[in-house]
Amino acid sequence: MRPMLRYVVPAAALALVPIATATHAANDADTYRQLDALMDVFERVRAEYVDQVDDKTLIEGAINGMLTSLDPHSSYLNARDFESMRTATDGEYGGLGLTVSMEDGVVKVVSPTDDTPAARAGVKAGDYITHINGELLYGVTLNEAVDKMRGPAGTPIKITVVRQGTPKPMDLSLKREVVQVKPVKWEVKNNIGIIRVSTFNRQTGDATKSAIASIEKAAGTKLAGYVLDLRSNPGGLLDQAIEVSDAFLDRGEIVSQRGRKKGDTQRYYAKPGDLADGKPVIVLVDEGSASAAEIVAGALQDHRRALVLGQQSFGKGSVQTLIPLGPETALRLTTARYFTPAGRSVQMQGIEPDIRVPQLSDADYKDRPRLREADLRHHLVNDVKADDKVLEDDAKPDPRFADTAETLKKKGIDDFQLHYAMGVVGRAGGFQAPVVASAERRTGG
């Protein structure tokens, strides 16, 4: 028996129209009416706005309004923005070395880049930049704020920073530099290889592999293990996150990305060969670790290849695709969510560390605001609730974290999280390492 098709007979016509087709036609008619309204506004602004505005500015504004209503990471890139993005991805630009976002019309620091004017001046994640050279930034677009911060190397700039817990705004005088982002640095300390990855640009994967080889050469048979430091790493290129994860994995899925349709799912796998040869690994994360950094942390955590230590990460679990619209413009559009090998989405939730360790060496670590994906307007919602199996907090002070920044400084410890991580790696590798209290693995990891 054939399935029954439902039809309606319009009062003004005797044509048979399927219900679905009628619905689409109604939706299309409504869409065209809204587009007519958009053109009416466009014409009114052109004709009656107090100052003359060129058509290009109005059209770009309409496009940006459309995209920013979707999520915080979709945007239209004009010629200036497109070139700026390519420059940053390639790893060199002139400016202060800041990754920033816009929150309620105010510029907020996501993370400072290592060894840049901003980092050396003491700018921290969560700081608000309210003025540049005495000019109030409130109400400007994010691109306009970034343009004001960038400029020729050697030119002076004064920024006003507001920090939660600090009674007065801070005026910082800096000089712009050609910021050459070296994505990876390494050192061997107490027979432990420390790999600092500050961003995921085109050089990150190869630089990480080179760092592992250099550490093994420098430490030889005494090498106890590795600390992979991804703190304040805002992310970057997906393929580089896959390469860094692959360096420590011998097999298995690294990450999957799932789009709007079932057929859009893509999975990425590790190739045989763990360059770290199975040695213990600690991954350091904090609230500034985002996107590609969370892919790496999540992959190594799910495969039980590493312990994740530090603070809950940023929680950006979406993938942006760059769609060229011409030789100088492009559309950056959120096209998928990514998932860890265990099927976890970090969107809004971030990566929960196996061992929570506060950065006690920062005197203001309790007062500093933590900006995360869930704080951004129009963020994508995560439909899967976090399964946090950690025991309830009994509100008692943790004796492991009783030291203050001042007492740690007297002990010669200027980075408590790194110090703690090295202690865990040292004990796991059976080598002498800094003494810290015992750390238990969280059951949720």
Residue pairs with C-beta under 8 A, 6 or more apart in sequence:
5 18
6 18
6 19
7 16
7 17
7 18
7 19
8 17
8 19
8 22
9 16
10 17
17 25
38 62
42 58
42 59
42 62
45 53
45 58
46 53
46 55
46 58
60 76
60 78
63 76
64 75
64 76
64 141
67 74
67 75
67 76
67 331
67 333
68 74
68 75
68 378
69 378
70 334
70 378
71 318
71 334
71 378
71 379
71 380
72 101
72 373
72 376
72 377
72 378
72 379
73 316
73 318
73 320
73 332
73 334
74 320
74 331
74 332
74 333
74 334
75 81
75 332
76 329
76 331
76 332
77 85
77 322
77 329
77 330
77 331
77 332
78 328
78 329
79 328
79 329
80 143
80 147
81 143
82 328
82 329
82 330
83 328
84 93
84 146
84 150
85 332
87 93
88 181
88 201
89 201
89 202
89 236
89 237
90 201
90 202
91 180
91 181
91 182
91 183
91 199
91 201
91 202
91 203
92 178
92 179
92 180
92 181
93 150
93 178
93 179
94 150
94 151
94 152
94 153
94 176
94 177
94 178
94 179
95 146
95 149
95 150
95 151
95 176
95 177
95 179
96 116
96 117
96 118
96 123
96 149
96 150
96 157
96 159
96 174
96 176
96 177
96 179
97 112
97 113
97 115
97 116
97 117
97 118
97 119
97 177
97 179
97 181
98 109
98 111
98 112
98 113
98 116
98 118
98 123
98 149
99 109
99 110
99 111
99 112
99 113
99 234
100 107
100 108
100 109
100 110
100 129
100 142
100 145
100 146
101 107
101 108
101 110
101 142
101 371
101 376
102 108
102 141
102 142
102 145
103 371
103 375
103 376
103 377
104 377
105 138
105 139
106 128
106 130
106 137
106 138
107 128
107 129
107 130
107 137
107 142
107 145
108 126
108 127
108 128
108 129
108 371
109 118
109 123
109 124
109 125
109 126
109 127
109 128
109 129
110 125
110 234
110 288
110 290
110 314
110 371
111 125
111 232
111 233
111 234
111 288
112 118
112 119
112 123
112 124
112 125
112 232
113 119
113 179
113 181
113 198
113 199
114 185
114 196
114 198
115 182
116 177
116 179
117 174
117 175
117 176
117 177
118 174
121 172
121 174
122 172
123 159
123 161
123 172
124 163
124 362
124 364
124 368
125 232
125 286
125 287
125 288
125 368
125 370
125 371
126 163
126 164
126 287
126 368
126 369
126 370
126 371
127 161
127 162
127 163
128 161
128 162
128 163
129 137
129 145
129 159
129 160
129 161
130 136
130 137
130 138
130 160
130 161
130 162
130 169
131 137
131 158
131 159
131 160
132 145
132 148
132 149
132 157
132 158
132 159
132 160
133 148
133 157
133 158
134 158
134 160
135 148
137 145
137 148
140 148
149 157
149 159
150 176
151 157
151 176
152 176
153 176
153 177
153 178
154 175
154 176
154 177
155 175
155 176
156 173
156 174
156 175
156 176
157 173
157 174
157 175
157 176
158 171
158 172
158 173
158 174
159 171
159 172
159 174
160 169
160 170
160 171
160 172
161 169
161 170
161 171
161 172
162 169
162 170
163 170
163 364
163 368
164 367
164 368
164 369
165 364
165 366
165 367
165 368
166 364
181 198
181 199
181 201
182 198
182 207
183 197
183 198
183 199
183 200
183 201
183 203
183 204
183 207
184 195
184 196
184 197
184 198
184 203
184 204
184 207
184 208
184 210
184 211
185 195
185 196
185 198
185 211
186 193
186 194
186 195
186 196
186 211
186 214
186 215
187 193
187 194
188 194
188 215
188 218
188 219
188 223
189 422
190 224
190 422
190 426
190 431
190 432
190 433
190 434
191 219
191 222
191 223
191 224
191 426
191 429
191 431
191 432
191 433
192 223
192 224
192 225
192 226
192 227
192 422
192 425
192 426
192 429
192 431
192 433
193 211
193 212
193 215
193 216
193 219
193 223
193 225
193 226
193 227
194 226
194 227
194 229
194 418
194 422
195 208
195 211
195 212
195 215
195 226
195 227
195 228
195 229
196 229
197 204
197 208
197 228
197 229
197 230
197 233
197 244
197 293
197 296
198 232
198 233
199 233
199 234
199 235
199 236
200 233
200 235
200 236
200 237
200 240
200 241
200 244
200 291
200 292
200 293
201 236
201 237
201 240
202 237
202 240
204 236
204 237
204 240
204 243
204 244
205 239
205 240
205 242
205 243
205 244
205 247
206 243
208 243
208 244
208 247
209 243
209 247
209 275
212 226
212 247
212 275
212 276
213 275
215 223
215 226
216 223
216 277
222 431
223 279
223 429
224 279
224 280
224 425
224 426
224 428
224 429
224 430
224 431
224 433
225 276
225 279
225 280
225 281
225 282
225 425
225 426
225 428
225 429
226 248
226 276
226 279
226 280
226 281
226 282
226 425
227 281
227 282
227 284
227 418
227 421
227 422
227 425
228 248
228 281
228 282
228 283
228 284
228 296
228 300
228 306
229 284
229 418
230 283
230 284
230 285
230 289
230 293
230 296
230 297
231 284
231 285
231 286
231 288
231 289
231 310
231 417
232 286
232 288
232 289
233 288
233 289
233 290
233 292
233 293
234 288
234 290
234 291
234 293
234 314
235 241
235 290
235 291
235 292
235 293
235 294
235 316
236 291
236 292
237 292
238 255
238 257
238 292
238 295
238 319
238 338
240 292
241 255
241 291
241 292
241 293
241 295
241 296
242 254
242 255
242 268
242 295
244 296
245 254
245 255
245 270
245 295
245 296
245 299
245 300
246 254
246 270
246 271
247 274
247 275
247 276
248 274
248 275
248 276
248 281
248 300
248 305
248 306
249 270
249 274
249 299
249 300
249 303
249 305
250 270
250 272
250 273
250 274
251 269
251 270
251 272
252 269
252 270
252 303
252 341
253 267
253 268
253 269
253 270
253 299
253 341
254 268
254 269
254 270
254 295
254 299
254 341
255 267
255 268
255 295
255 298
255 299
255 338
255 339
255 340
255 341
256 265
256 266
256 267
256 268
256 338
256 339
256 341
257 264
257 265
257 266
257 319
257 336
257 337
257 338
257 339
258 264
258 265
258 336
258 337
258 338
258 339
259 265
259 335
259 336
260 335
264 335
264 336
266 336
274 305
279 429
280 424
280 425
280 428
280 429
281 300
281 305
281 306
281 307
281 425
282 306
282 307
282 308
282 309
282 421
282 424
282 425
283 296
283 297
283 300
283 301
283 306
283 307
283 308
283 309
284 309
284 310
284 417
284 418
284 421
285 293
285 294
285 297
285 308
285 309
285 310
285 311
285 312
285 313
285 351
285 353
286 310
286 311
286 313
286 359
286 417
287 311
287 312
287 313
287 314
287 350
287 370
287 371
287 372
288 314
289 297
289 310
289 313
289 314
289 351
290 313
290 314
290 315
290 316
290 373
291 314
291 316
293 313
294 313
294 314
294 315
294 316
294 317
294 346
294 350
294 351
295 338
295 340
297 306
297 308
297 313
297 351
298 340
298 341
298 344
298 346
298 351
299 305
299 340
299 341
300 306
300 308
301 307
301 308
301 340
301 351
301 354
301 445
302 340
302 341
302 342
302 344
303 341
307 354
307 355
307 424
307 441
307 445
308 351
308 352
308 353
308 354
308 355
308 445
309 353
309 354
309 355
309 357
309 417
309 420
309 421
309 424
310 353
310 355
310 356
310 357
310 359
310 417
311 353
311 356
311 357
311 358
311 359
311 370
312 350
312 351
312 352
312 353
312 372
313 346
313 350
313 351
314 350
314 371
314 372
314 373
315 346
315 347
315 348
315 349
315 350
315 372
315 373
315 374
316 346
316 347
316 373
317 337
317 338
317 339
317 345
317 346
317 347
317 348
317 349
317 373
317 380
317 382
318 334
318 336
318 337
318 338
318 347
318 380
319 334
319 335
319 336
319 337
319 338
320 332
320 333
320 334
320 335
321 332
321 333
321 334
321 335
321 336
322 330
322 331
322 332
323 330
323 331
323 332
323 333
324 330
325 331
334 380
337 345
337 347
337 380
338 345
338 346
339 345
340 346
344 384
345 382
345 384
347 373
347 379
347 380
347 381
347 382
348 372
348 373
348 374
348 379
348 380
348 381
348 382
349 382
349 386
350 372
350 373
352 386
352 388
352 390
352 442
352 444
352 445
353 442
353 445
354 441
354 442
354 445
355 420
355 424
355 439
355 440
355 441
355 442
356 442
357 401
357 416
357 417
357 420
357 421
357 439
358 365
358 366
358 401
358 416
358 417
359 365
359 415
359 416
359 417
360 401
360 403
360 404
360 405
360 408
360 416
361 405
361 408
361 409
361 413
361 414
361 415
361 416
361 417
362 368
362 405
363 404
363 405
363 406
365 405
373 379
387 444
388 444
389 442
389 443
389 444
390 442
390 443
390 444
391 443
399 437
400 436
400 437
400 439
403 411
403 416
408 414
408 416
413 419
419 434
419 436
420 436
420 439
422 433
422 434
423 433
423 434
423 435
423 436
424 436
424 439
425 433
426 432
426 433
426 434
427 433
